[in-house]
Amino acid sequence: MTRRDVPARDKAAAVPAQRSVVTAGTWLRIPSAAPGVLRVRPLPGEATASYVQRFADSYQLTLPQLLDGADISLHRHGTPPAAELILTPRAAQHLAALARIPLPHLRRALPHLALPDDAHDTETAAHWKRLEAEQQPVRACTLCTRHRSHGATDTAWVHRPPHRLVCPRHHQASPDPRLTTTVRTWTAPELTTAHHAHQRLLRHPRAATTWTTAHAITTRWYDHQQHLTHRWRPRLNQLCEANVHLTNTGSASPALLTRDLVIYPETVALAHALSTLPNRPHSTTNDALTLIACRLGLARLTPNANDPLRAFLTHTRH
């Protein structure tokens, strides 16, 4: 900021600001407590394109207008969740200054924010990058989004880690990128219970490994209708009754779109059981199956030789 900018800044601060105050160069001139300047907080794991769009919505601007106001050149075209914005390091600095959020904090919240700092790119630019289906973010909780967007929008897209599948406060979830509307989970309170159990599981040193294993096992059981179908089918029906849009999505069946959500409580329970199994030579596979059956609330568990759980206990655990 030059000396010439100081009087202009003081004059601007003395005038009641409007929501559309973002103009070219504003990222350099926004005072920390200017009236009318909105602080739009990112959601954990939010896609950069989603955050910038929410930021623009809060000022009643389009995404290109907001980036132009931050002196960021926009290349190519795209929209979330099918595409992501990739910012150069200088552009990320401009966005952080405009948002009044320290760049390290913004980087932690937006996993795809910018190119590495050592990238030899002096341009202040944002590039659209198309994402493959498995890389696309999912819809965030609408109420959390509206709260962090000053009521301007309820649409946001996040790269959700497994332990944030459910919003326990607002009882919403989005288990599949193909869903453009969140799934209301209030009819299945065990999902919220599983969420809290998953947070406790994260403290275990083998949490990541056992979660991956448990998820693969329960997914196989679900697809082959084994062991827990008597519990999963009613849960699926409950979710469909509370979310009629699931039956109107032409891209996939409700059973596939909600699979991760339907199996979530049992996946968390299995992951916890696997993380606490004794890893001793005298601990037999049958002993482990008895313990796991107890954790899953089953009278007994007798998987066949080709079952992924038996394969894990027999060949992997020891």
N, C-alpha and C positions, 0 to 999 in steps of 0.2 A: 504494500500500500504506500502510495506517495503522499507528500504533504498536500498536494492538490486534492487528493481523495478524502482527506479528513473533514473539511467543511461540508462536502457533499454527503458524507456519511452521517454527520451530526444533523444536517438538515433533513435527511431521509428518516432518521430515527424520531424526529419531532413530529412527523406527519403520521396519522394513523395508517398503518399498512393494510393493504388488501391481500387476499389469498393469492392473487396472481402477481406477486411482487418479483418473481424470478425473471431477470432479464440478463442480457449478455454481461458477463463479468461479475455477476452477483456473488459468485462463489468466493471472490476475493473481498467483498465488502460487507457481508452479513455480520453485524455485531452480535456478540454472544447473547444479548438479552433484548434484541430488537423486537418491538411489538409486531405481532402478526406473522413472525417467522415460526414455521412449524417444525417440530423435531419428530420426524417419522422414524420410529425404531424398527430395525429389521427383525423378522422372526428367526429363531434358531434354524440354521440350515437352509435359509430361503434362497431361491434362485435369484441371481443378480437381476435378470430381466423383470422378475416379479417385483422385486424391491423398487427398482427404478420406476416401474409403472405405477406402483402404489404412491410413491413419492410425487410423481406427476399428477396423479388423481387428487392428492391432497391440496394441490395448488390449482386445480382445474385446468391443467395443461395436458398436452399430449406428450408421450415419451420423447419424441424428437425435439419438441420445444424445450423440455427440461434439460436435455443434454446440450442443446445449443446454448442455453442460458449458462451452463457450466463450461462453455468453450470446449466441448467434446464433440468431435466429428463422428457422425454415425455412418457406418458402411453396411451395405446390403440391407435386406429386409427379413423380418421374422416376428413371431409372436410366441409367448410362453403358452403351454409348456413344451411345444414341439421344438423350440429353438431357445438358445441361451445367449446372453450378452457377455462378451469377453472384453474387458477393458485393459488398455495398456497401463503400465505403472503410473504414468503421469495422469491419465484419465481417472484412475482410482483415487489419486490424491485430490483431484478436483471434486469428485463426488463426495469424498469424506469431508472436505471443507464445506461444501454446500449443505451436507446433512448435519454438520456440527457434531460428527461422531469421529473419534480418533481412528485413524486408518487401521491400526492393529485390531481394534474391536470390530470394525467393519469386516475385516478379513476373516475373523473367527466366525462371524455370523453368516457371511456369504461365502460358501466354500469355493465357488467358481468365479470369484470377483475379478481377478486380474491375472495377467501373465506374470511369471517370476520377475522379481526385481532386477535380476541380472540380465533380463532380455534387453538387447540393444535396440530399443525402440523409443525414440524421442518424440514420437507423435502422441498427441492427446486425442485418442480415438477409442471408439467402441465398435466391435464387430459382432454381427449376428453369426451364430454357429448352430447348425441344425443338429439335433440330438437323436440318437437311435432310441427305439422304443424303450429298451431296458435302462436307458440313462435318464429318461424324462422324470421330472419331479412330479409330486402328487399334490392334490388340493389340500390346503391348510385349513384348520378350523376356522369357520366363518366368523365366529364371535371374537376369537383372539385377533383375527385379522382386522376386523372393524375397530376394535379397541386401539390397535396400533396404527390405524390409518385416519384417526380423527373423524371417524364415521363416513369417510369418503368412499370406501369400497369394502366389500367382504370377500374379495377374491385375491388369493395369493397362492403361490406354488412353492413347495419346499422339497429338498432332498432329505427325506425322512429316514433317520436311523431306526433300526428295529425297536429300540426301547421307547420310541415316541410314536408308536402306531396309533395310540388312543389319546385323545385329549380328555383327561379325567375330570376336568372342571366343567366342560360343556358337553361331554358325552358325544363326541364326534370322532370319526376316523375316515381315512381315505386309503384303503389298502392296495389300490391298483391305479396306475397312471391313466388308465382309460376312463376312469370315473371323473366327470366334470362337476359332480356334486358330492359333498361329503355324505357319509353314512351315519345316521343317528343310532347310537348304541345304548340308549337308555333302557331298551327292552332286554338287554343282556348285561346286568350289573356285574357279572363275573369278569367281564372284560376290563372294567376299572380295577377290580381286585387284582387281576393279572398284571395290569400296568404297574401297580405299586410293588408287587412281588418281583417284577422285572428290574425295578430300580435297585432293590436289595441284592438281586443276583449280580448286578454290575460290580459290586464290591469284591466278588470272588475272583481270584487271579486267573481262573480258567473260564471265565464267563463268555468271552468271545468265541472260544473254540467249542464249548459245549452248546452254545446257542446255535451255531452253524450246524452242528451235528443233529441237535434236536429238531431244528426246523426241517432239515432234509428228511428225517425219519417221519415226522408227523405229516409232512406234505405227501410222502409216499403212501402212508396209511389213508389219508384223505382221498387221494386219487384212486386207490384200489379198494376203498370202502372196507377198511379193516379196523378191528379193535374198538374204535370209539365212534363209529357211525351212529350208534343209538343216541349219542350226545350231540354230535355235530349236525345231524339233520334237523332236529327241533330248533337249534340255535339259528341255522340258516333260515328256517321258516319265520322265526321271530324277526330277524333282520329284514327280510323281504316284506313282511306285513307292515313294518314301521317305515320302510323306504320303498315306496311304490316305483320310484325311478329305476330301481335295480332291474325290474322286469321289462323296462322300456329301452334299455341300452342294447343296441344292435351289435356292438362290437364283440361281446362275449356273454356267456350265461352268468346269471347271478352266482351260481355255485363257484365259478372260476373267479369272478371279480371280487368276491368276499372271502376267498379261501384263507388267506393269511389271517383275516379277522376271526373266522369261525374256529380255526385251530389254535388261536393265540393262547388261551388259558392252559391248554394241555401242552403246548410247546414250551411255555415258561416252566411249568411243573416238571416236564421231562428234562429240560436243561438244568434245572436246579438239582434234580436227582442225579444226573450224570456228573455234575460238578462235585458232588459229595460222596460218590461211590468210593469205597476203600479199594485202593490199588495194591492188593496184596496177593501173593501166590495162592493162598488157601481160600481166597474169596472166589466162589464158583459162579458160573453164569446163572445158574438157577437162583442162587442167593441174590444176585443183582436184580434178576427179573422180579423176585418177590418184593424187594424194596421199591422198585420202580412202579409195580402194580399198586402198591400201597399209596405212593405219592400221586398216582393218577386217579385214585379212588376206584380202582377195579378190584374185584374179588381175586382174580388171577390173570396172568398174562402169559400166553403160550405161543409165541411167534414161531413160525416154521423156519427151516434152515436157511431159506432165502430172504428172510425178513431183515431189513437194514439194521434194526436194533440188535438182533442176535449176532449179525455179522460184526457189528461194532464191539459188542461185549466179548466175542470170541477171538477176533483177530486184531483189533485195534487197541483195546484198552490196556492190555498187558504188554 
